Amino acid sequence: MHEINIPGWAVDRVIKRRGAEHVFQDFDPARTALIVIDMQNAFMLPGVAFVEIKTAPEIVPNINRLAGAVRAAGGAVVWIVTNYTEEVAVDWSTYYRLSTPENGERRSNALVKGTRGHQIWDNVVVQAPPKGGHRDSGMNGPAGSGSLCPEPAGLSRPSTRSRPLIG
């Protein structure tokens, strides 16, 4: 499991600035959303990833644990995926000029909807909505890196009842 070790001096600095280590101790879990971003094969799966982030699979157990707790409390889990379309080449032209044409093409090809790279990592637990309710949601929005992109199949848009975000 991926472990995070935040130095004591950093925690002390946060407490000094905020007055507490965890300032959101009173939020309503049923009105909370866990936002999970880019847990896609294009970033994680050897042979498919245009850039393999080797530590990403290590955080999957934590994501699954947090998602389970948020679901159990009645909150929403939102999956944001990066989606490549032809407009991205124009809208993100500066980004693409920062890498070689070959690397840009590998990224684009890995993130096209329907490809293996576009899919969410197999070990991540995504739950379809129960009848009459919501479980995990995808978000629709403009295409491109870091945008809110088309939802995984069978998932619904989250309601506006969510307030604090965990992510």
N, C-alpha and C positions, 0 to 999 in steps of 0.2 A: 504494500500500500504506500502511496505517495505521502511523505511526511513533510510538514512545513515547520521550520524552526525559526520563529520570529525572535530576534534578540531582545533581551530584557530592556535595553535602553530604548528600543523602538516602542515597546508597550508602555513604558514610563512616559515617553513623549506624547503618546496618544492620550493617556489618562490626564496628563497635565493640560493638554489643549482642550479635551472634551469633557473632562470631569469624571469619566468612567471608561472602562475598557470597552464595554458593549453598551452603546447608547440606545439601542433599539430593544429594550427588554420588555416593553409593554405593548408590542404590536399584536394584532389579532391574527393567529396563524391561518384562519379560514379566509382571511382577506389578503393573503400573501401569495406572491408568485416566486418560484425559483426559475431563473432565466438561465438556460444552458445554451452556450454558443459554440458552433462549429465542431461538434463532436462527430465529425464526418470522416469517412474512409480516406478522403482526399488529403487529410492531415495526419492520418494515423496508420493506415494499412500498408505494410511493406509491399512494394511492387505496384501499388495503386496511387499512393500518396505522391503529390508533386513536391511536397516537402514533408518529410516524416518527422513529426514531433515525438521523439522517443519517450518523453515523460508523460505524454497525454494518456496512454492506457493505464498508467499508474493512478490517475485520479478518478477513473471510472467507478471503483468501489465506493468512493466518497460521494460521487454524483448519485449513484443508485441509492445510497443510504439517505442522503438529503432529500432526494425526490420521494422516496418512500415515506419519510417523516412528514413532508409537506402534503402529500396526498392524504395520509392518515389524518392530518389535522383539517382537511377540507380545502387546502390551498391548491393552486394551479401550478403545473410544471409546463414551461413554455420552451420549445425547442426552436432555436434560430439557426438556420442553415444558410451557408453561402451558396449562391446560385449564379452560374454564368449564363449570360445571354449576349447577343450581338451588341446590345447597347453598352455593355460593360467596356468593350474595347474603346468606345468614345468617351464615356463618362469617367473612366479610370485610366485615360491615356497616359497621364503623367506617371502613375504607378507602373504601368506596363513598360514605359521607357526606362525605368530603373533596373530592369532585368533584361537578359538576352531574349531575343525572339523565341528561341527554343524553350527557355524556362517559362515565358509568358504563355506559350502554346500548351505546355504541359499543365500549367495551372488551369487554364481555360478548359481544356479537355477533361480534366479531373472533376470539374465542378458543374458540368452540364447535367441538368435534371434528367433522371433516368439512368445515369451511368452508375457504376459501382462506387466511384469516388464520391458522388453526391449523397449516397446513402449514409444514414447514421450508423456509427460503429456498432457491430453486432452485439457486443457485451453490455451495451447501455440498455437499461430497461425503460422502454417507452410503452405506456399503456393507452390503449384506445379508450374513448369515452364510453361510460356505461349508458344504457338507455335512459334518455331524459336528463342527462347531466353532462359534466365535462370531467375529463381526467387530464391527460396531457394535451397540449395545444401546440400548433404551429402558428406562425404569424405570416400574413401576406404583406407584401410591400414591394418597394422598388428592388430590382435585381442589383447584384454587385457585392463585392467583398464587404463584409460587416453589415450588410443590410438585413432588414427583416424580409425573409424570402418565403416562397411557397411552402406550405405545411406538408409534413409527412402524410402519406395516404391515410385517410380515415380519421384524421384528427380535426378538431373544430377550433375556431378562433376563440381565445379566452374572453370571458365576460369582463366588463368594466368594474366589477366588484373588487378587483385586486388593488391593493395600495402599496404596502412596503414590498420591496424586491429583495430577493436573496440571489446573489449571482456573482 
